[in-house]
Amino acid sequence: MPCSAMQEELSKFIRNNVWFLMPRHRKRTIIGSKWIFINKFDEIGVVVNKARLMRQPTNFGSQVSDS
């Protein structure tokens, strides 16, 4: 199930102190995120669901002008 793969990934973040929540700052841009799901086969041919939480691509470069 994708939900169990997501929960496993979030548990790794908590266990490794990868992030912590902060109040939103008005003058800062919030970086979005999205889940990437991958189905892999283990050594005996059973499908194993993997999930990764990735930073969402941004278009900051297109906002810069050469004026």
Secondary structure, DSSP 8 states (H G I E B T S, - for coil): -HHHHHHHHHHHHHHTT--------TTS----EEEEEEEEE-TTS-EEEEEEEEE----GGGG----
